Amino acid sequence: MSGVLQQVRVWAKVLKRQVMMLWFSCRHPQTPLLPKVVAMVVVAYALSPIDLIPDFIPILGYLDDIILLPLGIWLVIKLIPDHVLEECRQQALEWENTQQLRPVNRGAALVIILLWLALLVGAWKLYTRY
């Protein structure tokens, strides 16, 4: 069991480093517009203190962390030029070595809260109509 736990820790550390790499790529002047926008969305979601699908929902709660986030990271990595990606990867490693706190995106949290409120209002209107 400790082998599985160790693998999860390594995976989480790599994921955290990749998110920070995308964070730096959003600010890199040579990142093209499309990858920059996609990176901003992925980073905003990853750094949001609130998940789109709350983790307490069985199975679905972890889908975003296991599938959506890595898929978004993969897409951005494919879109960013290699030299920019390498510079941002180095910045992420330096950030990791200094043990700085990771940024938090409260704006993304607000968007997710608004999405859930809109969903609840829509469900309520649908429910009361019948």
C-alpha positions in Angstrom: 0.0 0.0 0.0 2.8 2.4 0.7 4.1 1.9 -2.9 0.7 3.2 -4.2 0.8 6.1 -1.8 4.3 7.0 -2.9 3.2 7.0 -6.5 0.3 9.3 -5.8 2.6 11.7 -4.0 5.0 11.7 -7.0 2.1 12.2 -9.4 0.8 15.1 -7.3 4.2 16.7 -7.2 4.6 16.5 -10.9 1.1 17.9 -11.5 1.8 20.8 -9.2 5.1 21.5 -11.0 3.3 21.4 -14.4 0.6 23.8 -13.2 3.3 26.2 -12.1 5.0 25.8 -15.4 1.7 26.9 -17.1 1.4 29.7 -14.6 4.8 31.0 -15.8 3.9 30.4 -19.5 0.8 32.7 -19.1 3.2 35.5 -18.2 5.9 34.7 -20.8 6.0 37.3 -23.6 6.6 34.7 -26.3 3.7 32.5 -25.5 1.2 32.8 -28.4 -2.4 34.0 -27.7 -4.2 30.6 -28.0 -2.0 28.7 -25.7 -1.9 31.6 -23.3 -5.7 31.7 -23.1 -6.0 27.9 -22.7 -3.2 28.0 -20.0 -5.0 30.8 -18.2 -8.1 28.7 -18.0 -6.3 25.5 -16.9 -4.2 27.5 -14.3 -7.2 29.4 -13.0 -9.1 26.1 -12.5 -6.1 24.3 -11.0 -5.4 27.2 -8.5 -9.0 27.8 -7.6 -9.8 26.9 -4.0 -13.1 25.4 -5.2 -13.5 22.5 -7.6 -16.1 22.5 -10.5 -17.2 19.1 -9.3 -16.8 18.9 -5.4 -14.6 16.1 -4.2 -17.3 14.8 -1.8 -19.4 13.6 -4.8 -18.5 9.9 -5.2 -16.3 9.1 -8.2 -17.3 12.3 -10.2 -15.6 14.5 -7.5 -12.2 13.3 -8.5 -12.8 13.1 -12.3 -11.7 16.8 -12.7 -8.5 16.2 -10.8 -7.7 12.9 -12.6 -8.9 13.6 -16.1 -9.7 17.2 -16.8 -6.7 18.9 -15.3 -4.1 16.5 -16.9 -5.9 16.8 -20.2 -5.8 20.6 -20.1 -2.1 20.6 -19.1 -1.3 18.2 -22.0 -3.2 20.4 -24.5 -1.3 23.5 -23.4 2.1 21.7 -23.5 1.3 20.7 -27.1 0.4 24.3 -28.0 3.4 26.2 -26.4 6.6 26.5 -28.4 9.4 24.2 -27.0 11.8 27.0 -26.1 9.1 28.8 -24.0 8.1 25.6 -22.4 11.7 24.9 -21.4 12.1 28.3 -19.8 8.9 28.0 -17.9 9.8 24.5 -16.8 13.0 25.9 -15.3 11.1 28.7 -13.6 8.8 26.1 -12.1 11.7 24.0 -10.8 13.2 27.1 -9.3 9.9 28.0 -7.7 9.6 24.5 -6.3 13.1 24.6 -4.8 12.4 27.8 -3.0 9.3 26.3 -1.3 7.2 29.4 -2.1 3.5 29.2 -1.5 1.4 28.4 -4.6 -0.8 31.2 -5.9 -4.5 31.0 -5.3 -7.0 32.1 -7.9 -10.1 33.6 -6.2 -11.5 34.8 -9.4 -11.8 31.3 -10.7 -13.5 30.3 -7.5 -16.0 33.1 -8.0 -16.7 31.9 -11.6 -17.2 28.3 -10.3 -19.6 29.5 -7.6 -21.5 31.5 -10.2 -21.7 28.5 -12.4 -23.2 26.4 -9.6 -25.6 29.1 -8.6 -26.8 29.4 -12.3 -27.2 25.6 -12.4 -29.2 25.7 -9.1 -31.4 28.5 -10.4 -32.0 26.7 -13.7 -32.9 23.5 -11.9 -35.2 25.4 -9.5 -37.0 27.1 -12.4 -37.3 23.7 -14.2 -38.6 22.1 -11.1 -41.2 24.8 -10.3 -42.4 24.9 -13.9 -43.8 21.4 -13.7 
